[in-house]
């Protein structure tokens, strides 16, 4: 495709995610932990608008402290754009406008959604014509959650979470999210998990924890049954997140008392995800929380991954 045939700007929307199940293996020599997780993309989105430019730049808008979002190569969206340019041998740049709705450092993959959206937007803006498979390969080089933000829906992730297999999920699952004004460092949560396991007596040569996603999780998703899914929610990072931020456990318990089926820390936290029986139940939980001064968001899943908007 010639440059003349490409659009002047491209608007892409990508979803945040909840890990409805997250099993974490022991830390490996490379510093990473093997994972077995089930992602669900939910209706809380990041919007990325890519415009033609001679160089690379980023602006960020939305309900976010600008100091918490880097505007240089530390930003995953910037790295995604430059990675695609290098892979396509493209010598121009792009001006990226990121409109954030997913909490920063909230355990919902907002930065990964930005990166996935940037890949799709720049591919269309520059007319590189990369296949979905090739975009997935580039996404995997950027971070464990980026490939899932590209595809969306519900999926089992293994390895570092970037090896995806779609999981059938019927119907709709309704979640109430209790967000936090203060983010939580993912490396800090993993480090605390290692410390907790060490205190509990785990040895370096012990066999790693089982990383099989329980069949009950997949059955509940396939059946579209929120009550069954609630019984299977699990996150190996939860105790570490609670240890670093004790108030998170109280928020989770508060949400359950308000009528949620069950709650879970989303990813590495600090966002609390409360699974509800149906949309009406979610609205009730949100109203109860509001009466006690707790702000929350009502989202649902699964939803598609990064998509170009007209």
C-alpha positions in Angstrom: 0.0 0.0 0.0 1.4 3.4 -0.9 1.6 6.2 1.6 -0.9 8.2 -0.4 -3.5 5.5 0.1 -3.2 5.3 3.9 -5.4 7.4 6.2 -4.3 10.6 7.9 -5.2 9.1 11.3 -6.4 5.8 12.8 -8.4 5.3 16.0 -8.1 2.0 17.8 -9.8 0.8 20.9 -8.4 -2.0 23.1 -9.8 -3.5 26.3 -8.5 -4.0 29.8 -8.5 -7.4 31.3 -9.3 -9.4 34.4 -7.4 -12.6 35.3 -10.3 -14.9 36.4 -7.6 -17.5 37.3 -3.9 -16.8 37.8 -1.4 -19.6 38.8 2.2 -18.5 39.3 5.1 -20.8 39.2 8.4 -20.3 41.0 10.9 -17.7 39.8 13.1 -18.9 37.0 16.8 -18.2 36.4 15.8 -15.5 33.9 13.8 -13.7 36.6 10.4 -14.5 35.2 7.7 -16.7 36.7 5.9 -19.2 34.5 2.1 -18.6 34.5 -1.1 -20.4 33.8 -3.9 -17.9 33.6 -7.3 -17.3 32.2 -7.8 -13.8 30.8 -11.2 -12.1 30.2 -11.3 -8.9 28.2 -13.8 -6.4 29.8 -15.6 -3.3 28.7 -13.1 -0.8 30.1 -11.1 0.6 27.2 -8.0 2.4 26.1 -8.3 4.6 23.0 -5.2 5.2 20.8 -5.3 7.7 17.9 -2.3 7.5 15.6 -1.5 10.4 13.3 1.1 10.9 10.6 4.3 12.6 11.9 7.9 12.8 11.0 9.0 11.7 14.5 7.6 9.7 17.4 5.6 11.4 20.2 2.9 10.6 22.8 0.2 12.6 24.5 -2.0 11.2 27.2 -5.5 12.3 28.3 -8.1 10.9 30.6 -8.6 10.6 34.4 -5.0 9.9 35.1 -2.1 11.6 36.8 0.2 12.6 33.9 3.3 11.9 36.0 2.4 8.2 36.2 2.5 7.7 32.4 5.9 8.0 30.7 6.0 9.7 27.4 9.3 8.2 26.2 10.5 4.7 25.3 9.4 3.5 28.7 5.9 3.7 27.4 4.7 0.4 25.9 2.8 2.2 23.1 5.9 4.1 22.0 7.9 0.9 22.1 5.2 -0.9 20.0 5.2 1.8 17.4 9.0 1.8 17.1 9.1 -2.0 17.0 6.6 -2.1 14.2 8.5 0.6 12.3 11.7 -1.4 12.6 10.0 -4.6 11.5 8.4 -2.9 8.5 11.5 -0.9 7.6 9.4 2.3 7.9 11.4 5.5 8.3 8.7 7.9 9.3 7.2 8.5 12.8 3.8 8.8 14.5 2.0 11.0 16.9 0.1 8.8 19.4 -2.8 10.2 21.4 -3.7 7.9 24.3 -7.1 8.3 26.0 -6.9 6.3 29.2 -9.8 4.7 31.1 -8.1 1.6 32.5 -6.4 2.3 35.8 -2.6 2.9 35.6 -0.7 0.1 37.4 -4.0 -1.4 38.4 -3.5 -5.0 37.3 -5.8 -4.7 34.4 -3.3 -4.4 31.5 -3.9 -0.8 30.5 -0.4 -0.3 29.2 -0.6 -3.6 27.3 -3.9 -2.4 25.8 -2.1 0.8 24.7 0.6 -1.3 23.1 -1.8 -3.6 21.2 -3.8 -0.6 20.0 -0.6 1.2 18.9 0.4 -1.9 16.8 -3.0 -2.1 15.1 -3.2 1.7 14.6 0.3 2.1 13.1 -0.1 -1.0 10.9 -3.2 0.7 9.4 -1.7 4.2 9.3 1.5 3.1 7.6 -0.1 0.5 5.4 2.3 -2.2 6.5 -0.3 -4.9 6.1 1.1 -7.3 8.7 -0.9 -10.4 9.4 -2.5 -11.1 12.8 0.1 -13.7 13.4 2.9 -11.3 12.7 1.3 -8.7 15.0 1.0 -11.3 17.7 4.7 -12.1 17.4 5.6 -8.4 17.9 3.1 -8.1 20.7 4.7 -11.0 22.6 8.1 -9.2 22.4 6.5 -6.2 24.3 5.0 -8.0 27.3 3.0 -11.0 28.5 -0.4 -9.2 28.4 0.0 -7.5 25.0 -1.0 -10.5 22.8 -4.2 -11.0 24.8 -5.1 -7.3 24.4 -4.7 -7.8 20.7 -7.1 -10.7 20.5 -9.5 -10.1 23.5 -12.3 -12.4 24.4 -11.4 -15.1 26.9 -8.2 -17.1 26.6 -5.9 -19.4 28.5 -2.4 -18.0 28.8 0.7 -20.1 29.5 4.5 -19.5 29.5 4.7 -15.9 30.5 1.0 -15.5 29.7 1.7 -14.7 26.0 1.1 -18.2 24.7 -2.7 -18.0 24.1 -5.4 -20.6 23.4 -9.0 -19.3 23.1 -11.4 -20.4 25.7 -15.1 -20.7 25.0 -17.1 -18.4 27.2 -20.9 -18.3 26.7 -23.0 -15.3 27.6 -22.0 -12.3 29.7 -20.2 -12.0 33.0 -20.8 -8.8 35.0 -18.0 -7.3 37.2 -17.8 -4.4 39.6 -14.4 -2.9 39.8 -13.1 -1.1 42.9 -10.1 0.9 41.7 -7.4 2.7 43.6 -5.8 6.1 43.4 -2.4 4.6 44.1 -1.0 1.9 41.8 0.8 -1.2 42.8 4.2 -2.3 41.3 4.0 -5.6 39.5 7.6 -6.5 40.3 7.0 -5.6 43.9 4.1 -8.0 44.1 6.0 -10.9 42.5 9.0 -10.2 44.8 6.7 -10.4 47.8 5.2 -13.6 46.6 8.7 -15.1 46.4 9.4 -13.9 49.9 6.1 -15.4 51.2 6.9 -18.8 49.6 10.4 -18.7 51.1 9.0 -18.0 54.6 6.6 -21.0 54.1 9.6 -23.2 53.6 9.8 -23.7 49.9 13.2 -24.8 48.7 14.9 -23.8 45.5 14.9 -27.4 44.2 11.3 -28.1 45.1 9.1 -29.0 42.1 7.3 -26.0 40.8 3.6 -25.5 41.7 1.2 -27.1 39.3 0.3 -24.7 36.5 -2.7 -26.5 35.1 -5.8 -24.3 34.8 -8.5 -26.2 36.7 -11.1 -27.8 34.5 -13.8 -26.3 36.7 -12.8 -22.8 35.6 -13.2 -23.7 31.9 -16.5 -25.5 32.5 -18.0 -22.5 34.3 -16.9 -20.2 31.4 -18.3 -22.6 28.8 -21.6 -22.8 30.7 -21.8 -19.1 31.1 -22.5 -19.7 34.8 -21.4 -16.8 37.1 -22.2 -18.8 40.3 -19.9 -21.6 39.2 -17.2 -19.3 38.0 -17.3 -17.5 41.3 -16.4 -20.8 43.1 -13.3 -21.2 40.9 -11.8 -17.6 41.0 -8.2 -17.8 42.2 -5.0 -15.6 42.1 -1.7 -16.7 43.4 -0.6 -13.0 43.7 -3.5 -12.1 45.9 -1.8 -12.8 49.3 1.2 -10.8 48.2 -1.0 -7.9 47.1 -2.9 -8.0 50.4 0.4 -8.1 52.4 1.6 -5.0 50.6 -1.7 -3.2 50.7 -3.9 -4.6 53.6 -6.8 -2.3 52.8 -7.4 -4.3 49.5 -8.6 -7.3 51.4 -11.1 -5.1 53.3 -12.4 -3.7 50.0 -12.9 -7.2 48.6 -14.8 -8.3 51.7 -16.9 -5.1 51.6 -17.9 -5.9 48.0 -18.9 -9.4 48.9 -21.0 -8.1 51.8 -22.6 -5.7 49.3 -23.9 -8.6 47.3 -21.2 -9.8 44.9 -20.8 -13.5 44.4 -17.1 -13.3 45.1 -14.1 -11.0 44.6 -10.6 -11.3 43.4 -7.5 -9.1 43.0 -7.1 -8.3 39.3 -3.7 -9.4 38.2 -1.1 -7.9 40.5 -3.6 -5.4 41.8 -4.6 -3.1 43.3 -8.0 -3.2 41.4 -10.5 -5.4 43.1 -12.8 -7.3 40.6 -16.2 -8.4 42.1 -18.1 -11.0 40.1 -21.9 -10.5 40.1 -24.8 -12.8 39.2 -26.2 -10.6 36.4 -26.4 -7.0 35.3 -29.1 -6.2 37.9 -27.1 -7.6 40.7 -24.0 -5.6 39.6 -26.1 -2.4 39.6 -27.3 -3.3 43.2 -23.7 -3.9 44.4 -22.6 -0.6 42.8 -25.4 1.3 44.5 -24.6 -0.2 47.9 -21.0 0.6 47.6 -21.8 4.2 46.5 -24.0 4.6 49.6 -20.9 3.8 51.7 -18.7 6.2 49.9 -16.9 3.7 47.6 -16.7 4.5 43.9 -16.8 1.6 41.5 -17.1 0.7 37.8 -19.6 -1.7 36.2 -18.0 -3.6 33.3 -18.8 -6.8 31.5 -17.0 -9.4 29.5 -15.9 -11.0 27.3 -15.4 -8.3 24.7 -13.2 -8.2 21.5 -9.6 -7.2 21.4 -8.0 -4.2 19.7 -10.2 -2.9 16.9 -10.2 0.0 14.5 -13.1 2.4 15.0 -14.7 4.2 12.1 
